[in-house]
Amino acid sequence: FFNPERYDLSGVGRMKFNRRVGRDNSEGVGVLDRDDILDVLSTLINIRNGYGTVDDIDHLGNRRVRSVGEMAENAFRVGLVRVERAVKERLTQAEADNLMPQEMINAKPVAAAVKEFFGSSQLSQFMDQNNPLSEVTHKRRVSALGPGGLTRERAGFEVRDVHPTHYGRVCPIETPEGPNIGLINSLAVYARTNEYGFLETPYRKVKNGKASSDIEYLSAIEESQYVIAQANSELDKAGRFVEELVAVRHKNEFTLASREDVNYMDVSPRQIVSVAAALIPFLEHDDANRALMGSNMQRQAVPTLRAEAPLVGTGIERAVATDSGVTVVARRGGFVDSVDASRIVVRVNDDETTAAEPGVDIYNLTKYTRSNQNTCINQRPLVKSGDQIAAGDVLADGPSTDMGELALGQNLLVAFMPWNGYNFEDSILISERVVKEDRFTTIHIEELQCVARDTKLGPEDITSDIPNVGDAALAKLDESGIAFIGAEVSAGDILVGKVTPKGETQLTPEEKLLRAIFGEKASDVKDTSLRVPPGMDGTVIDVRVFTRDGVEKDLRALSIEKSELEAVRKDLDDTLRILEEDIYERIERMLTGKMAQGGPNKLKSGSKITKGYLEDVPREKWFEIRVKNDDANEQLQKAFERLKAQRDEFDRRFDEKKMKITAGDDLAPGVLKMVKVYLAVKRRIQPGDKMAGRHGNKGVISTIVPVEDMPYLEDGSPVDIVLNPLGVPSRMNVGQVLETHLGWAAKGVGKKIDDMLKAQESVAKLRKFLEEVYNKTGGKVEDVKSLTEAEVVELAGNLTNGVPTATPVFDGATEDEIKGLLELAGLDRSGQSTLYDGRTGEKFDREVTVGYMYMLKLNHLVDDKMHARSTGPYSLVTQQPLGGKAQFGGQRFGEMEVWALEAYGASYTLQEMLTVKSDDVQGRTKMYKNIVDGEHYMDAGMPESFNVLVKEIRSLGINIELETD
């Protein structure tokens, strides 16, 4: 017990131990001493006698977060133990006398242990990169599973349940549905871990009933002793509580307390939920189960072609987009020197640069790159050349971001009404206009790869000379046998031509003669080219060729290398150009007006140096000018040396990059060459695709209706999407209705502003209306008065498509505020409108709830799931078709389906299902031949699975034979 080599309590263990036995200090030795053991015994005896409390295993004070570093350290320690064992073994051997230390220690076990941890640990996961939100939430996930944790089967209800200590630390809403529910959680918005790994959440300090702006983080252990008020408790201007009695939390219970007793106050109403849940407007009006689905489905939204920020947001969209890292954020302030689609060059402000480095920031944008989920990552610049920027500004939008705000879907005009049964059971009906305007068109990038290996019969070759393939099939390949960029390909087209040597076959005399005449031709290689898989078509947008060291590079690989080097050279040239301009500008300022001592172009001693003279002299010769001021001469010399040093440095950097690019690639053993082809696939929205709102209101598109048949409003504008009103009451996600109303009001106000601009109303009128919109309807007060006239007009111009509103969770817009906005927009306070049937022009019987809802297209696309098979691969043993789309398999006809056919008495159908359509080998080949010959009859034989059964029974020692008459 007292030996430190046997065990170590660690800092956390000692802290928890001391706290449990009621000591004040949290430090101590890593082993137990006599006092510790006595304290433990007295605590146990007290509990037995009814004093003290028993620990709650699910309390967050008793559960800690083990971060990557700690787990990597453990893996490293395991590796070191293995090394120690190996060293001890070596030392015990006979010839251990003259061993050197480096001979004894082998670092491989340590490297292997760390590699194994990152490569195959249950917690080392492939990042979910569907959209920026899924990336952020995946990185903020905490799991109770994994090594040293629970297993799904053993975890009971208590572990999975929401605990009072989750408040502000772990989200009670965002967790997966299914077997992992409650075991995998998300961190709350403001939660962080402390030095011991316990989760903490921030609180505002309260003294004598007055809330201060000091913020303190408390862990679950510390929190229970304090009295903590809600974030939306009413405060006066001085920060004092208005009410005498305040709703508080104390010792994990909700109660009322006097305002003088309050110690802390929540920092924000959204602090109890995670990032994904905090993005749902009117979350407080949704049932928890649906909110859970809503926060999980936002992570599955596919980035659309043109991102559109939500009209009704919650105010944290910008923070999520910036923190996800998909946007380009300015590292330092300055002004934009040049912009094109793929890079932004910024000249940094003088006060933000250091003397030794060039004041240039180059941001290379990611263009049409594949994400882990095959969605498209593309960045678009937002700044223009000459713009002044500050550090932290968003320079370019990424996928699913609009002007630096998270934008996962599109704002659609929605009507809640039945329409000919097409929205039965959560089906969704959309207008053809949504398809035509590419509102939900997404780009998916597929990566296909072809590997040329060294085989026993000789190396495989990537070439355009493929046996028995016509010119039409080779039309999209270049001379190296690789598809060129921009080629539009469909299922079955060749992307990379590859031939594999065939085994020597016995040749007939005729073949021998032909061989002798024409030389060796097609027969000794077979075609193993990479083709586009079934059900896929798209455009080749990128090709990467990897060549092993020592293998000659083909023309395509060389041209790719050349273009990469040009891009590197362009970046370095631009940096150097800006640096040179900067140095020459400083020299010009320094020399202008100085007295010369001599210089190029017959510059007389004693004459004054003018701007005109400097313009006539080539810049390189400025360094030959001598002036009467020694300091200036010295500065000139320093500038010359700095310029030369920078040029040398840039040449060195270019050579370094060139080495990296032109070096051979490190490929797997036996691989000579690898080609990766990237296809961009454009997917329009179609029946069968899954869509959802942000409130767990998901559905599948049933049909796409022509614009003229859609229900339309009194002004003739047709709705975009029709949802079933029965999806709301039983699901209890009323948030979607409130979102629809607020979206309708926001759009209505935007339309009103647009009308005012078209009517060329005075700026004063515009200002008055904007003042009313922002400051009379409730919510945050904006300073519209201080804007200049030009700014008012610009603001109004930006609002014509709808006034973006933020309704934070648990602190959102009230019903009255929404009604006020509807009135301001000149719309009915009920939020309902009269609709007309697009096909007949008749009015619908009742008023319909119409408004704008934010809809997402989820990554469950019918194109990825649709699959058909005629003939294809069969299982080796049973000779039955394989299953699944990936194997080009068939549909399983299982036991219960057999019962269904038996119940119908469909005996012939059943027979062909179990024989010629499955594993009767002779029967199915004959059947295929019959169909080709146009004779439609079949003979069923013996299924192969019967033979397998007979063989398996024989393996048990029972000789069984089938006797046929």
ABEGO torsion letter per residue (X at the ends): XABAAABBAEAAAAAAAAAAAGBABABEBABBBAAAAAAAAAAAAAAAAGBEBBBBAABAAABBBBBAAAAAAAAAAAAAAAAAAAAAAAAABAAAAABBAAAABBAAAAAAAAAAAAAABAABBBBBAABAAAAAAAAABBBABEBGBBBAAABBAAAABBBAAABGABBAABBBBEAABGABBBBBAABBBBAAGBBBBBBBBBBGGBBBABBBBBBAAAAAABBBBBAABBBBAAGBBABABBBBBBGGBBBBBBAAABABBBABAAAABBAAAAABBGAAABBAAAAAAAAAAAAABBBBABBBBBABBAGAAAAAAAAAGABBBBABBEBBABBBAABBBBBBBAAABBAABBBBBBBBBBBGBBBAAGBBBBBBBABBBGBBBBBGBBABBBBGBBGGBBBABBBBBBBBBBBGGAABGGBBBBBAAAAAAGAABBBBBBBBBBBBBBBAAEBBBBBABBBGBBAAAAAABBAAGBBBBGBBBBBGBBABBBBBBBBBBBBBAAAAAAAAAAEBBAAABBBABBBBBBGBBEBBABBBBBBBBGBBBBAAAAAAAAAAAAAAAAAAAAAAAAAAAAAAAAAAAAABGBBBAEEBGGBBBGBBBBAAAAAABBAAAAAABBBABAAAAAAAAAAAAAAAAAAAAAAAAAAAAAAAAABBBBBBBGBABBBBBBBBBBBBBBBGBBBBBAAGBBBBBABBBBAAABBBBAAGBBBABBBBAAAAAAAGBAAAAAAAAAAAAAAAAAAAAAAAAAAGBBAAAAAAAAAAAAAAAEEBBBBAAABBAAAAAAAAAAAAAEBBBBBBBGABBBAAAAAAAAAAAGBBAAGBBBBBBAAAGBBBABBBBBBBBBBBBBABBAAAABBBBBBBBBBAAAGBBBBEAAAGBBBBBBAAAAAAAAAAGBAAAAAAAABAABABAAAAAAAAAAAAAGBBBBBBBBBAAAAAAAAAAAAAGBBBBBBBX
